[in-house]
Amino acid sequence: MLFLYTDGIPSTYKEDGSIIGFDESLLEIFRKSRRETLRETINAVINEVEFNRGEKKQEDDILLLGFYCK
């Protein structure tokens, strides 16, 4: 699987006021979200971003594209 995403994912503010960022926190979201199909994985990533955001307002747009190669 290959994922392309806009900066809206790593720049999402978490409930504690920090951002997801481009480091281990972002990698952990993708690791935790791994599912059997591409669609399920993309949905899990978005759900995990929303979970991390909590009640905070989304400040930036989010675009996540995924590709699967057999």
trRosetta pair geometry for C-beta under 8 A, 3 or more apart (Angstrom, degrees):
i j d omega theta_ij theta_ji phi_ij phi_ji
1 38 6.1 166 -118 -107 115 89
1 41 6.5 -30 -144 91 166 167
1 66 6.0 -15 -168 -168 104 105
1 67 6.9 150 -156 78 53 49
1 68 5.4 -20 -99 -98 74 73
1 69 8.0 -175 -79 17 29 71
2 66 7.0 151 79 -157 48 54
2 67 4.5 -12 57 58 98 103
2 68 8.0 -167 20 -71 71 30
2 69 7.4 37 -6 -9 107 107
3 30 7.0 -148 25 -121 155 127
3 42 7.9 165 -116 -97 110 83
3 45 7.6 136 -134 -77 152 170
3 64 6.5 -19 -164 -166 106 90
3 65 6.9 151 -156 81 53 53
3 66 5.2 -18 -100 -101 76 77
3 67 7.8 -167 -73 21 35 71
4 64 7.6 156 83 -155 50 43
4 65 4.5 -7 59 59 97 105
4 66 7.9 -167 24 -74 66 34
4 67 8.0 40 -3 -7 98 104
5 8 7.6 -114 165 53 94 78
5 9 4.9 -10 156 8 138 138
5 10 7.9 122 107 -17 123 88
5 62 7.4 -19 -165 -165 101 75
5 63 6.4 166 -149 89 53 61
5 64 4.7 -2 -105 -106 98 71
5 65 7.3 -167 -73 24 52 65
6 9 6.9 125 73 -2 59 86
6 60 7.5 -148 123 143 115 114
6 61 6.3 1 91 97 156 88
6 62 6.4 -172 58 -142 107 32
6 63 4.3 69 -10 40 116 94
6 64 7.8 -100 16 -60 75 52
7 10 6.0 -61 -156 51 60 97
7 11 5.1 40 152 -9 88 120
7 60 6.6 -53 99 146 81 156
8 11 6.2 -67 -128 52 23 100
8 12 6.6 52 160 -57 59 89
8 58 7.4 37 -174 -178 111 106
8 60 3.8 -155 -112 110 83 102
8 61 4.9 -113 -67 88 151 40
8 62 4.0 -135 106 -80 131 58
8 63 6.9 95 30 8 126 63
9 12 6.0 -35 -162 -12 28 115
9 20 6.5 -69 151 74 64 152
9 26 7.1 93 129 -130 107 107
9 29 7.9 -168 177 94 114 158
9 45 7.8 -15 -132 159 137 109
9 49 5.7 -88 -137 -107 82 142
9 62 5.7 90 -62 -133 74 101
9 64 6.8 76 -58 -75 135 106
10 19 6.8 57 155 150 61 111
10 20 5.1 -128 -141 87 41 101
10 21 5.5 -27 -169 146 95 9
10 22 4.9 21 -146 -67 153 67
10 26 5.4 -18 -101 -86 94 134
11 19 5.6 -35 -148 -157 38 136
11 20 7.3 -42 2 41 10 92
11 59 7.2 -92 127 74 103 114
11 60 5.5 37 85 18 122 148
12 19 6.5 132 72 -154 38 78
12 20 5.0 32 58 -8 91 117
12 49 5.6 105 23 -169 172 101
12 52 6.7 92 113 94 125 114
12 53 5.4 -74 173 -80 117 106
12 58 6.7 -33 -124 -129 98 78
12 59 7.5 167 -119 32 49 91
12 60 7.3 -119 -75 45 63 100
12 62 7.6 17 -66 -81 119 119
13 17 6.5 -24 -168 -146 109 30
13 18 7.3 153 -150 87 65 25
13 19 5.7 -53 -95 -95 51 68
13 53 6.7 76 78 -130 60 78
13 56 5.1 -112 92 154 106 158
13 59 6.6 65 -2 -6 108 124
14 17 7.1 -36 73 32 74 21
14 18 5.3 -5 41 67 113 75
14 19 6.9 163 -4 -120 84 16
14 20 6.5 123 -49 -64 100 64
14 52 4.9 -64 -112 167 93 89
14 53 6.6 -104 -114 -94 40 34
14 54 7.1 69 -175 2 55 105
14 56 7.4 131 154 14 11 147
15 52 7.5 -144 -7 170 84 45
15 53 7.2 104 -49 160 71 22
15 54 3.7 42 -73 10 112 150
15 55 7.0 65 -111 30 100 75
15 56 6.2 -160 -93 -21 51 111
18 21 7.6 -33 158 -29 99 112
20 25 5.2 -161 -168 121 59 121
20 26 5.5 92 149 -77 102 79
20 29 6.9 -1 -158 -29 127 143
20 49 7.0 -37 -68 -127 155 84
20 52 6.2 72 -86 126 104 155
21 25 5.3 80 52 48 101 123
21 26 6.1 -125 90 -29 60 104
22 26 5.7 -18 -137 4 27 150
23 26 6.5 119 55 18 31 97
23 27 7.3 -64 141 1 37 103
24 27 5.4 -58 -145 41 38 113
24 28 6.0 43 156 -26 70 105
25 28 5.8 -52 -149 32 28 114
25 29 6.9 33 151 -22 60 100
26 29 5.8 -49 -156 27 35 113
26 30 6.9 26 151 -10 64 103
27 30 5.9 -59 -155 40 36 107
27 31 6.1 37 150 -21 70 107
28 31 5.4 -52 -142 38 34 114
28 32 6.1 30 160 -16 68 108
29 32 6.1 -59 -145 40 25 106
29 33 6.1 15 158 -16 62 119
29 45 6.2 80 147 -142 102 75
29 48 4.8 156 -151 119 91 136
29 49 6.6 54 -157 -66 146 71
29 52 7.2 -55 -95 -29 121 143
30 33 5.8 -65 -140 42 28 109
30 34 7.2 56 157 -53 60 82
30 45 6.4 12 -100 -107 61 112
31 34 6.3 -30 -165 -16 32 111
32 44 7.6 -150 115 155 73 116
32 48 6.1 131 88 -112 119 148
33 41 5.7 98 137 -160 93 66
33 44 3.6 158 -154 114 87 108
33 45 4.4 98 163 -69 171 63
33 47 7.7 151 -118 54 110 91
33 48 5.3 -105 -70 -10 114 141
34 41 6.0 -2 -133 -118 34 110
34 44 7.7 -91 11 85 14 149
35 40 3.6 -105 111 114 151 114
35 41 4.5 -156 36 -67 91 67
35 43 8.0 -12 13 55 154 92
35 44 5.5 146 -29 -12 121 143
36 40 6.2 33 50 49 70 147
37 40 4.6 92 59 9 86 103
37 41 6.8 -150 94 -7 45 88
38 41 5.6 -58 -148 37 31 112
38 42 6.3 30 156 -19 67 105
38 66 4.9 173 -170 119 105 129
38 67 7.6 -52 -133 171 144 5
38 68 4.4 -114 -61 -39 130 126
39 42 5.9 -53 -147 35 29 109
39 43 6.4 26 155 -14 63 108
40 43 5.8 -57 -147 40 30 111
40 44 6.2 32 154 -21 65 108
41 44 5.6 -55 -146 36 30 112
41 45 6.5 34 154 -22 64 102
41 66 6.6 145 87 -137 112 164
42 45 5.8 -51 -150 31 31 112
42 46 6.6 27 154 -14 64 105
42 64 5.8 160 -149 115 96 122
42 66 4.9 -130 -71 -5 112 138
43 46 5.9 -57 -149 39 32 109
43 47 6.2 32 153 -19 66 109
44 47 5.5 -54 -143 39 32 113
44 48 6.2 34 155 -22 65 106
45 48 5.8 -57 -149 35 28 111
45 49 6.5 30 152 -19 64 103
45 64 6.1 177 97 -162 135 164
46 49 5.7 -51 -150 34 33 112
46 50 6.4 32 152 -16 64 106
46 62 7.1 129 -122 131 93 144
46 64 6.5 -145 -66 24 95 147
47 50 5.6 -56 -149 39 32 112
47 51 6.2 37 151 -24 66 105
48 51 5.4 -48 -144 33 33 115
48 52 6.4 34 154 -18 64 103
49 52 5.8 -55 -150 37 30 110
49 53 6.3 31 151 -21 64 108
49 62 6.9 137 120 -127 161 154
50 53 5.5 -55 -146 36 32 114
51 54 7.4 26 173 -67 34 55
53 56 5.0 -118 -180 60 79 98
53 58 6.4 -8 -151 -79 159 77
58 62 7.0 -71 -166 -20 136 112
